[in-house]
Structures are given as C-alpha cells and as structure tokens.
Amino acid sequence: MKKKNLDLDKPFGKLRRVKDFLPAPDELSIPEETAKVTIHLRKSDIDFFKNLAKKHHAKYQKIIRELLSTYTTHYSRV
C-alpha cells in the first residue's frame, strides 16, 4: 500500500461552504472628519514613536493619532 503524505496546511475531511461574514471594503474604514494641526512635541517623544513605528512597520503619525483617539474616547465616556 502507498503511504500518503498528509499536508497539515490543507483542509481535510468533509468540506462545507461558510456564509461570507466579512464587511464590504467600504465598510472597513469609515472616514472621519479630520483637521490639520501644528504641535510642538519633545524630540524624545517623537523618537519613541518613530522607533515604535519602525518596529511594527507603521507610520508614527498614525500611532500618535490612534493614541489620542483612544485617550479621548476613554475619557469622553466618563
């Protein structure tokens, strides 16, 4: 008898179709109104966010925006 190599990365057994539950692409990111600002920050703070962004392959400005948004969302509920 021939021995089969089982590839664990592929599905096995009886397969069934699953209903599509993912949102449409235009529903993934809801654009919000934004405003440009100029702000003076400590160089050490900017360096911190730049290093963090490099580590996670992201943009440091986006990390700062998310941090501010999380903070304001949390404290606006209080």
C-alpha positions as CSV (number, residue, x, y, z in Angstrom):
1,M,0.0,0.0,0.0
2,K,1.2,3.5,-0.8
3,K,1.8,5.8,2.2
4,K,0.1,9.2,1.8
5,N,1.8,12.3,3.0
6,L,-0.6,14.4,5.0
7,D,-0.2,18.2,4.4
8,L,-1.5,19.8,7.6
9,D,-1.7,23.2,5.9
10,K,-4.5,21.9,3.7
11,P,-8.1,21.2,4.8
12,F,-9.0,17.5,5.2
13,G,-12.3,15.7,5.8
14,K,-15.7,16.8,4.5
15,L,-15.7,20.5,3.5
16,R,-18.7,22.8,3.8
17,R,-19.3,26.3,2.5
18,V,-19.4,29.1,5.1
19,K,-21.5,32.2,4.7
20,D,-19.5,35.3,3.9
21,F,-19.4,37.3,7.1
22,L,-16.7,39.9,6.2
23,P,-17.8,43.5,5.7
24,A,-17.6,45.2,2.3
25,P,-14.3,47.1,1.7
26,D,-16.0,50.5,2.0
27,E,-17.3,49.4,5.5
28,L,-13.9,48.5,6.8
29,S,-12.7,52.0,7.3
30,I,-15.2,54.7,8.0
31,P,-13.7,58.0,7.1
32,E,-14.0,60.6,9.8
33,E,-13.6,64.4,9.6
34,T,-10.1,65.4,10.3
35,A,-8.2,68.7,10.8
36,K,-4.6,69.5,10.4
37,V,-2.8,70.9,13.4
38,T,0.7,72.1,14.2
39,I,2.1,70.9,17.5
40,H,5.5,71.1,19.2
41,L,6.5,67.8,20.9
42,R,9.7,66.8,22.7
43,K,12.2,65.2,20.3
44,S,12.5,62.2,22.7
45,D,8.7,61.6,22.4
46,I,8.9,61.7,18.6
47,D,11.9,59.4,18.6
48,F,10.0,57.0,20.8
49,F,7.0,56.9,18.3
50,K,9.4,56.6,15.3
51,N,11.2,53.6,16.8
52,L,7.8,52.0,17.7
53,A,6.6,52.6,14.2
54,K,9.7,51.1,12.6
55,K,9.4,48.0,14.8
56,H,5.8,47.5,13.8
57,H,6.1,48.6,10.1
58,A,3.7,51.5,10.7
59,K,3.7,55.3,10.4
60,Y,4.5,57.2,13.6
61,Q,1.8,59.9,12.9
62,K,-0.9,57.2,12.8
63,I,0.3,55.7,16.1
64,I,0.1,59.2,17.7
65,R,-3.4,59.7,16.2
66,E,-4.6,56.4,17.5
67,L,-3.2,57.1,20.9
68,L,-5.0,60.4,21.1
69,S,-8.2,58.9,19.8
70,T,-8.1,56.1,22.3
71,Y,-7.5,58.6,25.1
72,T,-10.3,60.9,24.2
73,T,-12.7,58.1,23.6
74,H,-12.0,56.7,27.0
75,Y,-12.3,60.0,28.9
76,S,-15.3,61.2,26.9
77,R,-17.4,58.3,28.4
78,V,-16.6,59.3,32.0
